[in-house]
Amino acid sequence: MYPNRSESTGGGHGPSLQERRYAALRGCERLLSGARPRSMRERLADLAEDAGGVYDLDRRPDMYGDGVVRALERKVADLLGTEDAAFFPTGTMAQQVALRIHAEAAGLWTVATHPLGHTEQHERQALSALSGLRSVWPTAAPRLPTVAELHAFDEPYAAMIVELPLREAGFVLPSWADLLAVAAVVREEQGAALHLDGARIWESAVHFGRPLPEVAAPADSVYVSFYKTLGGISGAALAGREGFVRTAKAWRHRYGGQLFQQWPVALSALAGLDRELPRLAGYVTHARTVAAALAEGFAAVPGARVHPAPPHTHQFQLWLPYSPEELDTAGLRLVEETGAALFGGWRERGLPGLSMTEVTVAADALEWTEKDVVEAVAAFVALLPGRRPQGADGD
């Protein structure tokens, strides 16, 4: 869903579009993209049921990170093969702290980023507003910068951010060889730190065919998310060497991230790691099936596109030549009339009348066959403006 767009039904009466979506998705029979929304009561019940399997709930609640939060930090460090990790309430805070530490160590207040990266697109210019850092872009192409681009780049920088995967470009990942080559140039030739924006690093390991510690090894610091992919309540972590993490915790306190009690968030993160990590390879594999079926189903729609094809992770983009309002309305009608929910919200990108949605293949999608997807897409297309179902008069 994209709540920044208007959710008004236009009449001012009755349930809003957002409320209709929530009710329809909760009650749908089949869900292709994302996770079925749950009420607060349901989430609390799920947490109570799941948390007992990952932590002793008879222990006292965590205070200032001395209990289950610390257990979560150690779990992340073990998974990534780093010396330590620090819990953060948000990824935005975690990334600001990581880049500030690298900048201070280098005595240079410039960091290399990507114009489509999270720090540029979704953090409200926090790099400059909070830390006085200036971002530079070795490339604007929707991918990792190449070794040649780094060699040609004429500005020094303290650290480079590599987002795995690059979400706004379509959840795209480099090859393993390209990632290692770029890391070598950044760290060994140019003497800068490499920071991984690994909010979705968990599923990236499938594409690389490498275990998580090997994926994290080329970096000086790694940020991970506990709600993206893992389904936690919120929260993030920074992982790296012991000294880096110790300094990160000091800055966490200064930035207001040393909260009194965060045990519900930490428990949900531990439960998400336990539940979702073993499933991710299956999600990524099935995403390729779903993406191929969507491409087949929309083949007759001019301008329809699945990107990338095949997907690099269990998430990818779908582009259609309609407005977000037309696509949202058709999707809502489909789930209300048939019980099949295909997509979340749509965004207009680039040209007017061309919209994009992000497809996330997770647990609910595993029951969908390629035939199921193609048939549901046909029903969806029939609800779009200018489309009539087969068999209508004149066909």
Number of C-alpha atoms within 10 A of each C-alpha: 15 12 8 6 12 12 16 14 13 9 7 8 8 10 13 16 17 17 13 16 25 16 15 22 25 16 17 16 12 18 26 25 21 21 17 17 15 14 10 9 9 11 14 14 11 14 19 15 11 18 20 13 13 16 15 10 13 7 9 10 16 17 15 15 21 12 17 25 26 17 16 23 23 19 16 23 21 16 15 24 18 21 16 21 30 27 31 30 21 16 25 18 20 30 28 22 25 26 25 25 19 25 21 11 13 16 11 17 21 24 24 22 25 25 18 19 21 21 22 15 12 11 15 12 15 17 22 14 10 12 15 12 20 16 21 17 17 21 17 12 13 16 19 24 20 18 17 10 13 17 13 10 13 9 12 15 24 25 29 26 24 25 27 24 27 22 20 16 17 22 23 24 24 19 12 14 10 15 20 16 14 22 24 17 18 22 17 11 11 16 15 24 25 25 27 26 25 25 24 23 24 25 26 27 21 20 20 18 11 13 15 19 15 14 23 24 16 20 23 21 26 28 27 27 27 27 18 17 22 23 17 22 17 19 21 26 26 31 31 26 14 14 10 20 22 15 14 25 20 13 20 22 12 11 14 11 18 19 13 10 16 21 20 19 21 29 26 27 26 25 24 23 22 16 14 18 13 10 13 23 19 15 23 23 19 23 26 21 18 29 27 18 21 22 19 15 22 21 12 10 13 9 12 20 19 24 20 19 14 15 25 24 30 26 27 26 21 21 20 21 18 20 17 22 18 15 26 20 15 19 25 24 18 22 22 18 11 14 17 26 27 21 22 22 22 25 19 18 14 9 8 11 14 18 23 23 22 24 22 23 28 23 18 15 21 17 12 16 13 17 12 14 23 20 13 19 21 15 20 24 21 16 19 16 11 7 11 15 13 11 7 7 7 6 7
